Amino acid sequence: MARVVVDVMPKPEILDPQGKAVTGALGRLGFDGLSVRQGKRFEIEFDGEVTDERLEQVRQAADKLLANTVIETFEVRVEA
């Protein structure tokens, strides 16, 4: 079974309140100097090999449904 991962992150210019809250909590716990941005990870599995056509299908799904491309970016990668 093949697995493709789609990582979705807020664009740099978009406020990330969840990431900011985690950054603050880490600081209070003594983990200074860390900055967190929170995103989403989608794991997509399918039978057969990873082909260019399959990757394009996943990219289209990410563009149309998994990510809000107005405020988020996404990256599609094959997981070993």
N, CA, C and O of each residue as an XYZ file, in Angstrom:
320
protein
N       0.843     -1.178      0.000
C       0.000      0.000      0.000
C       0.888      1.241      0.000
O       1.836      1.330      0.780
N       0.587      2.173     -0.853
C       1.361      3.410     -0.966
C       0.739      4.482     -0.078
O      -0.475      4.522      0.126
N       1.611      5.354      0.447
C       1.125      6.444      1.298
C       1.695      7.763      0.804
O       2.900      7.904      0.597
N       0.807      8.716      0.621
C       1.187     10.079      0.262
C       0.732     10.977      1.407
O      -0.364     10.813      1.941
N       1.583     11.923      1.775
C       1.283     12.833      2.870
C       1.103     14.246      2.317
O       1.880     14.704      1.479
N       0.071     14.919      2.801
C      -0.155     16.322      2.468
C      -0.005     17.112      3.765
O      -0.783     16.942      4.703
N       1.011     17.982      3.804
C       1.222     18.867      4.942
C       0.644     20.233      4.595
O       0.991     20.820      3.570
N      -0.237     20.733      5.454
C      -0.899     22.024      5.236
C      -0.470     22.964      6.362
O      -0.559     22.615      7.539
N      -0.006     24.150      5.993
C       0.442     25.141      6.982
C      -0.151     26.507      6.654
O      -0.391     26.824      5.489
N      -0.384     27.316      7.690
C      -0.828     28.685      7.415
C       0.284     29.447      6.691
O       1.468     29.244      6.959
N      -0.110     30.311      5.786
C       0.882     31.154      5.115
C       1.587     32.021      6.161
O       0.989     32.354      7.184
N       2.850     32.391      5.921
C       3.617     33.145      6.919
C       2.938     34.437      7.383
O       3.081     34.826      8.542
N       2.214     35.093      6.504
C       1.599     36.371      6.859
C       0.265     36.209      7.607
O      -0.331     37.200      8.029
N      -0.197     34.982      7.769
C      -1.465     34.714      8.444
C      -1.210     34.465      9.932
O      -0.313     33.704     10.294
N      -1.995     35.102     10.783
C      -1.875     34.878     12.219
C      -2.185     33.420     12.541
O      -3.067     32.816     11.930
N      -1.463     32.864     13.495
C      -1.629     31.477     13.896
C      -1.848     31.426     15.410
O      -0.899     31.189     16.157
N      -3.088     31.647     15.876
C      -3.330     31.700     17.315
C      -3.000     30.391     18.036
O      -2.542     30.421     19.178
N      -3.223     29.255     17.397
C      -2.896     27.983     18.043
C      -1.389     27.836     18.206
O      -0.913     27.430     19.267
N      -0.643     28.161     17.169
C       0.808     28.105     17.256
C       1.349     29.066     18.298
O       2.292     28.748     19.024
N       0.743     30.248     18.366
C       1.164     31.243     19.352
C       0.905     30.742     20.778
O       1.733     30.946     21.666
N      -0.242     30.089     21.000
C      -0.566     29.546     22.319
C       0.427     28.453     22.711
O       0.867     28.398     23.860
N       0.779     27.589     21.769
C       1.745     26.529     22.055
C       3.119     27.135     22.340
O       3.814     26.689     23.253
N       3.512     28.141     21.570
C       4.796     28.815     21.800
C       4.850     29.388     23.208
O       5.855     29.244     23.904
N       3.761     30.043     23.630
C       3.709     30.612     24.975
C       3.780     29.543     26.054
O       4.480     29.716     27.052
N       3.062     28.442     25.866
C       3.070     27.359     26.848
C       4.462     26.734     26.953
O       4.920     26.420     28.052
N       5.123     26.555     25.833
C       6.484     26.007     25.858
C       7.426     26.920     26.631
O       8.266     26.445     27.396
N       7.288     28.231     26.434
C       8.120     29.192     27.166
C       7.902     29.100     28.668
O       8.855     29.152     29.446
N       6.640     28.961     29.072
C       6.328     28.842     30.498
C       6.864     27.538     31.092
O       7.104     27.452     32.296
N       7.047     26.536     30.253
C       7.591     25.253     30.703
C       9.113     25.218     30.655
O       9.725     24.197     30.969
N       9.720     26.333     30.263
C      11.175     26.404     30.242
C      11.817     26.134     28.898
O      13.044     26.096     28.802
N      11.018     25.943     27.854
C      11.550     25.720     26.508
C      11.629     27.063     25.786
O      10.774     27.389     24.962
N      12.664     27.835     26.106
C      12.814     29.175     25.545
C      13.396     29.125     24.136
O      14.098     28.185     23.763
N      13.085     30.151     23.377
C      13.666     30.301     22.042
C      12.997     29.478     20.954
O      13.512     29.403     19.838
N      11.862     28.859     21.255
C      11.147     28.070     20.256
C       9.963     28.869     19.729
O       9.318     29.607     20.474
N       9.687     28.717     18.452
C       8.534     29.353     17.839
C       7.760     28.281     17.077
O       8.336     27.559     16.264
N       6.475     28.177     17.334
C       5.658     27.104     16.766
C       4.613     27.682     15.828
O       3.996     28.706     16.119
N       4.421     27.007     14.693
C       3.284     27.251     13.810
C       2.582     25.916     13.666
O       3.220     24.895     13.407
N       1.279     25.923     13.833
C       0.527     24.676     13.809
C      -0.171     24.498     12.482
O      -0.776     25.429     11.951
N      -0.082     23.292     11.953
C      -0.727     22.981     10.685
C      -1.492     21.671     10.768
O      -1.862     21.214     11.850
N      -1.722     21.075      9.601
C      -2.467     19.823      9.506
C      -1.663     18.842      8.654
O      -0.904     19.244      7.772
N      -1.840     17.551      8.931
C      -1.200     16.494      8.149
C      -2.288     15.516      7.725
O      -3.065     15.033      8.549
N      -2.332     15.235      6.433
C      -3.264     14.250      5.886
C      -2.454     13.102      5.314
O      -1.527     13.325      4.535
N      -2.791     11.878      5.688
C      -2.158     10.683      5.139
C      -3.148     10.009      4.213
O      -4.244      9.636      4.631
N      -2.766      9.852      2.965
C      -3.640      9.268      1.958
C      -3.004      7.968      1.492
O      -1.873      7.964      1.005
N      -3.728      6.870      1.640
C      -3.227      5.563      1.235
C      -4.032      5.039      0.061
O      -5.234      5.286     -0.044
N      -3.356      4.313     -0.822
C      -4.038      3.692     -1.944
C      -3.248      2.475     -2.403
O      -2.048      2.363     -2.154
N      -3.938      1.578     -3.071
C      -3.292      0.380     -3.608
C      -2.483      0.737     -4.838
O      -2.808      1.681     -5.559
N      -1.441     -0.015     -5.069
C      -0.633      0.197     -6.271
C       0.532      1.128     -6.011
O       0.809      1.520     -4.877
N       1.198      1.466     -7.086
C       2.383      2.315     -7.014
C       2.015      3.793     -7.067
O       0.938      4.174     -7.525
N       2.938      4.606     -6.587
C       2.782      6.054     -6.681
C       3.218      6.466     -8.078
O       4.377      6.300     -8.460
N       2.278      6.999     -8.825
C       2.564      7.464    -10.178
C       2.385      8.975    -10.242
O       1.837      9.586     -9.324
N       2.852      9.569    -11.332
C       2.649     11.006    -11.517
C       1.160     11.345    -11.539
O       0.750     12.393    -11.039
N       0.356     10.461    -12.118
C      -1.088     10.697    -12.184
C      -1.705     10.685    -10.785
O      -2.554     11.519    -10.469
N      -1.272      9.731     -9.944
C      -1.780      9.661     -8.570
C      -1.387     10.905     -7.777
O      -2.202     11.476     -7.052
N      -0.126     11.317     -7.923
C       0.334     12.519     -7.216
C      -0.452     13.749     -7.656
O      -0.796     14.599     -6.834
N      -0.733     13.842     -8.941
C      -1.514     14.970     -9.434
C      -2.931     14.926     -8.874
O      -3.507     15.968     -8.559
N      -3.485     13.747     -8.749
C      -4.819     13.582     -8.161
C      -4.819     14.065     -6.707
O      -5.751     14.746     -6.279
N      -3.786     13.717     -5.960
C      -3.679     14.155     -4.565
C      -3.500     15.668     -4.498
O      -4.096     16.322     -3.642
N      -2.681     16.236     -5.398
C      -2.498     17.698     -5.433
C      -3.825     18.411     -5.686
O      -4.126     19.425     -5.056
N      -4.605     17.877     -6.603
C      -5.903     18.493     -6.893
C      -6.836     18.407     -5.685
O      -7.565     19.353     -5.386
N      -6.807     17.262     -4.991
C      -7.636     17.109     -3.790
C      -7.200     18.105     -2.721
O      -8.041     18.707     -2.053
N      -5.896     18.281     -2.555
C      -5.389     19.236     -1.569
C      -5.800     20.652     -1.937
O      -6.206     21.431     -1.075
N      -5.695     20.982     -3.206
C      -6.033     22.330     -3.665
C      -7.522     22.626     -3.529
O      -7.903     23.755     -3.220
N      -8.365     21.627     -3.757
C      -9.815     21.848     -3.748
C     -10.465     21.628     -2.388
O     -11.502     22.227     -2.103
N      -9.867     20.762     -1.526
C     -10.557     20.406     -0.297
C      -9.688     20.469      0.960
O     -10.111     21.018      1.978
N      -8.497     19.921      0.896
C      -7.710     19.761      2.119
C      -7.107     21.062      2.633
O      -6.913     21.219      3.838
N      -6.813     21.985      1.745
C      -6.216     23.266      2.141
C      -7.079     24.423      1.653
O      -7.674     24.361      0.578
N      -7.135     25.465      2.449
C      -7.748     26.721      2.022
C      -6.601     27.558      1.463
O      -5.886     28.217      2.218
N      -6.427     27.535      0.154
C      -5.244     28.140     -0.461
C      -5.199     29.655     -0.368
O      -4.200     30.263     -0.752
N      -6.255     30.277      0.131
C      -6.227     31.715      0.369
C      -5.323     32.020      1.571
O      -4.604     33.019      1.579
N      -5.370     31.147      2.581
C      -4.613     31.391      3.812
C      -3.614     30.285      4.154
O      -2.864     30.410      5.122
N      -3.596     29.194      3.364
C      -2.716     28.066      3.671
C      -1.918     27.643      2.450
O      -2.331     27.851      1.309
N      -0.772     27.048      2.717
C       0.018     26.404      1.666
C       0.026     24.915      1.946
O      -0.234     24.484      3.069
N       0.324     24.130      0.925
C       0.405     22.688      1.146
C       1.571     22.103      0.370
O       2.032     22.646     -0.634
N       2.028     20.961      0.889
C       3.127     20.224      0.251
C       2.703     18.763      0.173
O       2.222     18.198      1.155
N       2.879     18.158     -0.987
C       2.561     16.757     -1.203
C       3.863     15.985     -1.304
O       4.763     16.361     -2.055
N       3.959     14.885     -0.531
C       5.179     14.082     -0.588
C       4.841     12.617     -0.391
O       3.842     12.268      0.237
N       5.688     11.778     -0.936
C       5.531     10.342     -0.798
C       6.265      9.925      0.463
O       7.425     10.282      0.665
N       5.583      9.169      1.310
C       6.206      8.694      2.540
C       6.715      7.272      2.324
O       6.009      6.404      1.810
N       7.952      7.069      2.731
C       8.555      5.739      2.552
C       7.966      4.722      3.500
O       8.362      3.557      3.480
